[in-house]
Amino acid sequence: MQEEKLSLLHDHYQETFAWIQDYLKLRDRLFAYVLVIITLMLFQMHSPAESGGAISELITKKLELKTPIDVAFLSSVLWFALLSLVVRYYQTVVHIERQYDYIHKIEAQLSPEYDGKAFTREGKSYLKNYPFPPHLNATFIY
């Protein structure tokens, strides 16, 4: 019975960690999308007339529209896209952080079966210097 329980817990640990890895990839993709949107917005701020015309023309051709799209509308769409991506990015980050607490609990159950030398990848090792000691936090503020 103990072997089955240990095997089931180990499988659950692996699945949960794989799930976290998927969320880490999603977080990284969202960050890249945010950078793309910010780049488009910077282009729009730097040369509003050229960027507005170019983007409007590109969208009109791609979507085969008869009338060009208003530049103000495109600007609003960019802001909305940025807001949506940033909110989703932070939701993903918070979800990942919460999953680490869960992984630590699973590791705490598995580790004693191996004399505390296994299943510490995300638990003891991750939390060893987290959060940073106070004297290191001060250097990151400036």
N, C-alpha and C positions, 0 to 999 in steps of 0.2 A: 504494500500500500504506500509506503514512504517513497519507494522508487518511482511509482506512477505519479505521485504528487510532485516530486522533484522534476520529473521529466516534463510534466504538464506546465509547471512554473517556468522551466527553462525555455520551452517552446513559446510561451506567452511573452517572456522577456525578449526573445529574438524577434517576434512579430511586432512588439511594441517599439523596439529600437529601430526596426526597418521602417515603421510608420513615421517615427520621428525623422529619420533620414529623408523621407519623402517630403515632409513639411520643411525641412531645411532647404531642400532644392526649390520648393515653392517660394520660400522667403527670398532666396537669392534671385529667382526670376522676377519677383515683384520689385526687388530693389533695382534691377536692371531696367525694368519698365519705367520706374519712377525717374531714373536718370535720363531715359530717352525723352520722356515728357518734359522734364526740366530743360533739356537741350533744345527741344522745339520751342519752348517758351522763351528761352534766352535768344534764340534766333529771331523770334517774333518781336522781342523788345529791342534788339539791336537794329533791325531794319524792318519796321512794321509794314511799310508799303510793299516792298519786294517779297517779304515772306508771306504776307496775306494773299497777294496775287498769285504767287507760286503754289501755295497750298490749295487755294481755291481752285486754281486751274487743274492741278493734279487730281483733286477729288472729283471735279466735274467730269474730267476725262475718264477716270476709273469707273465711276458710277453711271456714266453716260447720261448725265443730266443736261437739260436744255438751258437752264439758267444757272449762273455761277452762285456759289454759296457765299453768304455774307461773312465778312472777316470777323465781325463782332461775335457772330454765332460760333465760329471756329475757336475763338478765344475762350468763350464760355465752355465749350466742349473740352478744351484742354484743361481748364481749371477743374471741371467736374471729374475728368479722368485722373488728374493728379490727386484730388481729394479721395476718390474711390480707391486708388491704388495705395495711398498712404494709410488709409483706414484699414484696408485688408492686410497690408504689411504688418501693422502693429497688432492686429488680431492674431496673425500667424505667429509673431514673436511671443506674444503672451501665451498662446497655446503651447508653443514649444517649451517655454519656461515652466509651465504647469506640468507638462509631461515629464520633465526631469525630476520633479519631486516624486512622481509615481515610479519612475525607473529606480530612483534611490531606495524606495520602499521594497521593490522587488529584489534589488541587489542585497538589501539587508536580510532578506529571507533566504536567498541562495548562498550567500557568502559563508555563513557558518558551516555549511555542508562541506566546504573546501578549506577549512581552517582559516577563513578570512583572507585567503590569498587570491581568490578568483572573484569575478563579478564585481570589480571595483572600478571599472573603466569610467563610468559616469558618476559614481558615488563619491568615494573618498578622494579619488584623483581629481575629479572636477571641482570638488568643494575645498580642496586643500588651500588654495589661495583665493577663494571667492567668498565674499567680495574682497576687493583689494584692501590690504592693510591701510589704515588712515594716513600714514606718512606717504604712501604712493598715490592716494586719491588726490592729495593736494597738488601734486605735480601735473595731473591731468586737467585741472581746472584752468590753469594758465595756458 
